[in-house]
Amino acid sequence: MSHLICRFIERHFLLVAVILSVAAYLDPALFTWLKPHIALCLGIIMFGMGLTLDFKDFAVAIKNYKAVSIGVALQYTVMPVLAVVLSSLLGLPQEAVIGMVVVGACPGGTASNVIAHLAKANVALSVTMTLVSTCLAPILTPAIIFLLLNEQIEIPFLPMVKSVFWIVIFPLVDGLVLRKIFRKKIDPLIHVFPSLSIMVIAMLIACIIGLNQSMLATFPILIFVAVVLHNLGGLAAGYGVGRVTGLSHKDSLTLSIEVGMQNSGLGVALATKYFGAASALPGALFSLWHNISGVVLANRNRSI
């Protein structure tokens, strides 16, 4: 891939995402074939990230317990409480309220690491926060749902941690190791990975739109508004609290992305299993919207 093509994709990745999304809505089959390969695609992006990072980046992130603690605390307080407040203000039906709370009680999603990479935020901090919030999820997510909905659910610990390991940690470490061993040979190729990441995330957004095309055609406006406000509230809270507590712009941006982007796939699975398909709608919409808002945020930050 030439430098010219890479530069074009990096400068216009919002346009690329929009074009692919429209194509997916008009003809879902163009992208729905990606569904079984979503984890692999995210892994490829994480591998590319590893090639651009160094082990010392993670050493610094792990020592930055202040940022990690703030981010995880916001993840498990602001998002579930905001879900309840928005649902009440908008008068959502009970099924939608349940779906909003379930999504709000979930940990950060792996897509947040990708968006942090595209936004030139602190990727090492983002990955650390995702790992910590995911490890806490089997305890905190059911506890929050029980507290707010008086409903009991169970989340197996090992499957969640294994998922994060294979999608995030394993390919990332592979990239880090290869860069350390073959730095001189790899450096000339690194310019390809940002544009490759952009194309892959744009295709994944298109895939999500294609998979939910029939649902989007009905345009559940009130629930969509709630989901948008929920995500934007998380993004704003993450950045705002980060800055107020003395974190840098880069770390505050990372908190914004990590808090605002939930593991909506887990939210959909939990809502479907314990509460029914109708309660999974907010999670499905969140899965679509938070990727779009993440791309917009990344695009804005890269242009500054």
N, C-alpha and C positions, 0 to 999 in steps of 0.2 A: 504494500500500500504506500503510495507516494506521499511525500510530505505535504503536497498541495491538497490532496484528497483528505488527509488526516486533519489538516488545518481547517478545511471547509466544514467537515463534520463537527469538529469541536466548536466552531463559531456558530453553527446553525443547528445544534442538536435538538433544540426545542421545535424547530420547523420539521426536522426529520421525524421526531416523535409524533407530531400532529398529523403529518402525511400518512405515516404507517397506521396510526389509530383510525383515521377516516377510512382507509382501505380495509382495515379489519372489521369495521362496523358494516361496511357495504358488502364485504365478502369474508365472513368469519373463517372460512376454510383456508384462507391464505396464511393464517397464523395459528389456528387452534391445534395444528399438528405438533406445536412446541410444548404442549401441556406436559407430556411425560418427561420432557427434557429440561424443565424449569430449574430443578436443582443443579443439573449439570451446567446449565448456562451461568447460574450464579457462581458456581465453583470456578468456571473459566475466568470470570471477572475477578474473583478473589485471588486467583493465581496471578493474574496480571498486576493486581495491586501489590502482591508480595514482591514482584520483580522491581517495583518502584520504591520499596521501603527498606528499612534496615532494622536489625534486631534491637538496636539502641532506641528506636522510636517506641517500641513496646516497653522497654525498660522504663522510659520516661513516663509513658501512659500509666503503667502499673503503680508507679510512685505518686502519680497525681490522684491520690485517693479523694481529694476534695471534689474535683470535677466528677469523678465516677460516682461518689456518694450523692452529690446533688442531682445528677442525672437520673440515677436509679430511684431516688426518693420522689422526684417529680413524676417519673414514669408511673409509679404505683399510687400516687395521690391525686395529682392534677387530672390525669386522664380519666380515671373512673368517676371522680367527683364531677368533672365537666360533663361527662356522659349523662349523669343523672340530672344536672342542672339544665342542660340543653333539651333533654327529653321532656322535662317538666314544662319549660318555657314554650316549647313548640307543640305540646299536647300530643305527643306520639302515642300510638297504640301500644298496648302492653308487650306484644311480640317484639316491636321495634325497640322499646325501652330495654328489654332483656338483651337484645343484640348489641345495643350501644354499650351497655355496662360490660358485657363479656369482652368486647373489643378493647374497651378502656382498661380492663384489668389484665390484659395480655402484656407480655414483655416486648422489648424492641424487636423489630423484624430484621432479617438479614439484608433486606433491600436498603435499609438505612446505611449499611456499610458501603454499598455501591454508590448511593447518593452522596455520602460524605467524600468519597473518592472523586466523584465528578465535580463536586462543589469546592474541591481543594481545601476541605476541612481536615481535622485531625483524625485520619483513618485508624491509627493505632488506638486512640481513645475511644472511637466509635465501636471498634471490635471488642475492646475490653468491656465497655458498657453493655453491649449485646450479650456477651458471655455471662456477665454477672447477673443481669436481669433475667436471663433464661434459666440460670441455675436456681434463682429464687422463685421462679414462676410456679413450680409444683406446690409451693407452700403459700405464696402470696396471692396468686390468682384465685384459687378456690376460696381463700379466706375473705378476699374482697367481695367476690360474688355472693358468698353467704351473708356477709355483713350488709350488702346493699339490696340483695334480692331475696334473702332468706332461703336460698336454694343450695344444695350440696352437689359438688361435682368433684371428680378426681382427675388429676393429670399425672401420668407416669413420668418419673424423673429421668430414667435412663434413655428412653426414646427421644426426649427433647434435647438432652445433652449430646447424644449421638448425632442427631440431625444437625446441630450447630457445628459439631466437630467436622463432619464430612463435607458440609456445604461451605463453611467459613474457615475453620482453623487448619484443616489438612491442606487444602490447596494454597492457602496463604503462606503456611510454613514452607511448602514446596517451593513457592516463588522466592521466599526469603533465602532459602538454602542455595538455590540455583544462582541467585544474584551474588551471594557471597563467594561462591566457588568460581563462577564464570563471569564476573563483573565486566571485564574488558570486552568479552565477546557479546554480552547481552546489551550493554549500554547503547550501541547504535540502533537496537531494535525497540527500545523502550517507548519511543515516540508513537509507536503503533497502538499501544494498549489503551490510552484514553479514548481514541476514536472507536476502537473495537468495543470497549465497554459501553460507549454511547449507543452503538448500533444494537448491541445485545439487549440493553435495558429498554430501548425503543421497541424492539421486537417483542419483549416480554409484556410491555404495556399493551401492545397491539393484541397479543395473545389473550390477555385478560379481558380486553374489550370484546374480542371475538367470542370468548366463552360465555360472556354475559350479555350478548347482543339482544336476546329476546327480553331480558329483564330491563335493559336500558331503553328499549323501545316503549315500554310502559311508562317510563320516566316518573318514578316515585319521588316527586319533587320535595315533599316535606322531609322525608328520610335523607334524601340527598343533601338538602340544606343542613340538616343536623350533622351529617358526616363531614361536610366541608368545614363547618364551624368547629367541630371537634378537632379535626386535624390542624386547622389554622391556630386554634387556641393552644394546642400542644407545642406547635412551632414557636409561637410568640412567647409562651411561658418559658420554654427552654432557653431561648436567647436572652430574654429579659432578666431572668433570675441569674443566668450565667454572668451577665454584665454587672448586675447589682452586687454580686458576691465577689467581684474583682477578677473574673476570668478574662482571658484575652478574647478578641473577636473570633479568632479561629476556633478556640475551645468552646466559646458560647454558641457559635454556629453548629458545632458538632452536637452539643446538648440539644439545640433546637431540632435538628434532624432526628436524633435518637429518641427524644420524647414524643415528637409529633408523628413518627412512623411506627405503628404498632405491628406486631406479628398477626396480621389480619387473617392469614391462612389458618393459624391456630384458633382464632376467634370464630371463623366459619365452622371449623370442625367441631369445636365445643358446643356452639349454639345448635348445630344440626343434631349432634348426638344427644344432648340433654334437654333441649327445648323445642326442637322442630325446625323445619326448613324455613318457615316465615321469620324466625328469629335470626337466621343467617344472613338476611338481606343487608343489614348495616355493615357487616363484616365484608361482604362481597363488594359493596360500594366503596368501602374504605380501602380495600385492596387496589381498586382502580384509582381512586382519587389521590391517595397519598403518594403514589408513584408519579402522577402528573404534577402535583404540587411540589414534590421533591425535585423533579426535573426543572421546573420553573425557578425554584430557589437556587438550584445549582447553576443554572444559566445566568441568573442575575449576579450571583457572587463571582462567577468567572469573568464577567464583563466589567466588574468594578476595578 
